[in-house]
Amino acid sequence: MEQTYAIEMLNITKRFPGIIANDNISLQLKKGEIHALLGENGAGKSTLMSVLFGLYQPEEGTIKKDGKEVKINNPNDANDLGIGMVHQHFKLVECFSVLDNIILGVEPNKAGFLQKSEARKKVMELSDRYNLQIDPDALIEDITVGMQQRTEILKMLYRDNEILIFDEPTAVLTPQEIKELMQIMRNLAAEGKSILFISHKLAEIMEVADRCSVLRKGKYVGTVETANTTMEELSALMVGRNVSFHVDKKESTPGKEILSIENMTVASKLHKNNAVRNVSLKVRAGEIVCIAGIDGNGQTEFVHGLTGLEPLAGGKITLCGEDITKATIRQRSLKGMSHIPEDRHKHGLVLDYTLEDNLVLQRYFEPEFTDKAGFLKRKNIREYAEKLIGEFDVRSGQGPSTIVRSMSGGNQQKAIIARELDKDPELLVAVQPTRGLDVGAIEFIHKQLIAQRDAGKAVLLVSLELDEVMDVPDRILVMYEGEIVGEFDPKKTTQEELGLYMSGAKRM
């Protein structure tokens, strides 16, 4: 008897200017399975799922649900068919509450009056049943990314979706939250829901997915049963070459002090307590210091205070011997600080600018790019952009003139890294630099961080990825509730020990 699939995408082709994002791809999702979609940045994974969710219309191909052909013109059609999607960059209204976001578009009402109490009851029942703890009254702009993601998942469950699409769901989560999410996905599949799960993280795919389909440069490479394959085989299928999972680096030889922070305190926007409390640390030339911790323990506010995005409530910052406590963001940049931000859309890029304009955002006023009359030297900007695009393998449909919004998340990240490293900074503040990147790109970024260190630069890395925390830095500082609670040598500690400090169970 022929198997009926929950979803079949047959011979899907989707083109954008200068690029075929999906080239004749077929994908079949069984009922009650977790099916991973793996591929490099820009391989066409998110585009394929956006076609299924009705955000894009394919030029060719058909979609079937439960064996019957369906037409999905927009996300409302997808929702009517029981298809829900959690996007890589969440689609939430920042100034609305968690509850309002979950019920938005399907608000229960009687005679035109909103019945919020019923909605709240259903949301809290779902929250308990799937162990998705939320505060329904908190504003989206005030909660952590992990909490925002739970909101997105509850949004799907509230609409009784049967087909759940997760686009890079763990890119913004802590190790603990990732474990929780994996368990939630298993529970959902056990209840008969079918899950499509886009990821770059091979360990997660091996752990949670039943089958995995691989895309490379817009083409379908093949589907494998995860039980019968290895991470090495998957990475070779994805990138087309063998990838090293280990960071090669020689011993560090720290030099002079580049960054000194004394008693830094940063106020919290969420509560009366300070988000960062009396933090002191030093970073020297030729070393990578990593701040590890569970998301929401003051790392974001710490970085904002350091880079000038937030004023300090107390303390002093010295960069290369100069007091920069009250310096503007541009002054800090000119004095030798580069910043790879945590939120690439909010603080890293102007999404509706071209790639070339984004690459000179912090240097456009220099004589190389602006003439004496104040006009931009477009030819120089184009040549500079092409140089960085080549060096950092930034892939885009129309090269330097591509609008950044249209690029894949991983290639947006590469663009930021190219811009920040090319400034030749004395201090590189790298926050989640490999978030949402594929194994090939992660390997490349880690080599760049080590190269900065070996060139005598100071690197302050803020990461939630325990593998990265153990592999890349020379020293690890753990932050818990806005304080540094421990300092470790990565060669002499374990992930378990770090976990105890990160959760507040131990402190030095």
Salt bridges, closest charged atoms under 4 A:
ASP23 OD2 - LYS219 NZ 3.00
GLU33 OE2 - HIS35 ND1 3.03
GLU33 OE2 - ARG211 NH2 2.95
GLU40 OE1 - ARG395 NH1 3.66
GLU59 OE2 - LYS14 NZ 3.49
GLU60 OE2 - ARG15 NH2 3.34
ASP66 OD1 - LYS31 NZ 3.57
ASP66 OD2 - LYS65 NZ 3.40
GLU94 OE1 - LYS346 NZ 3.90
ASP100 OD1 - LYS116 NZ 2.75
GLU118 OE2 - LYS110 NZ 3.58
ASP137 OD1 - ARG120 NH2 2.64
GLU152 OE1 - LYS155 NZ 3.28
ASP160 OD2 - LYS122 NZ 3.74
GLU162 OE2 - LYS193 NZ 3.47
GLU168 OE2 - HIS200 ND1 2.82
GLU180 OE1 - ARG150 NH2 3.11
GLU191 OE1 - ARG129 NH2 2.69
GLU204 OE2 - LYS201 NZ 3.91
GLU207 OE2 - ARG186 NH2 2.98
GLU251 OE2 - LYS491 NZ 3.36
GLU287 OE2 - ARG284 NE 3.62
GLU287 OE2 - ARG475 NH2 3.02
GLU310 OE2 - LYS269 NZ 3.05
GLU322 OE2 - LYS335 NZ 3.19
ASP352 OD1 - ARG405 NE 2.83
GLU356 OE2 - ARG378 NH1 3.93
GLU356 OE1 - ARG382 NE 2.60
ASP357 OD1 - ARG378 NH1 2.72
GLU366 OE1 - ARG363 NE 3.25
GLU368 OE1 - ARG363 NH2 3.93
GLU383 OE2 - LYS379 NZ 3.13
GLU391 OE2 - LYS387 NZ 3.60
ASP393 OD2 - ARG395 NH2 3.21
ASP393 OD2 - LYS414 NZ 3.72
GLU420 OE2 - ARG419 NE 2.95
GLU420 OE1 - LYS423 NZ 3.32
ASP422 OD2 - ARG363 NH1 3.49
ASP422 OD1 - LYS387 NZ 3.36
ASP424 OD1 - LYS457 NZ 3.25
GLU426 OE2 - LYS457 NZ 3.56
GLU443 OE1 - ARG241 NH1 3.20
ASP454 OD2 - LYS250 NZ 3.69
ASP454 OD1 - ARG453 NE 3.00
GLU465 OE2 - LYS201 NZ 2.93
GLU468 OE2 - HIS446 NE2 2.72
ASP474 OD1 - ARG453 NH1 2.71
GLU483 OE2 - ARG277 NE 3.12
GLU483 OE1 - ARG507 NH2 2.67
GLU487 OE2 - ARG475 NH1 3.14
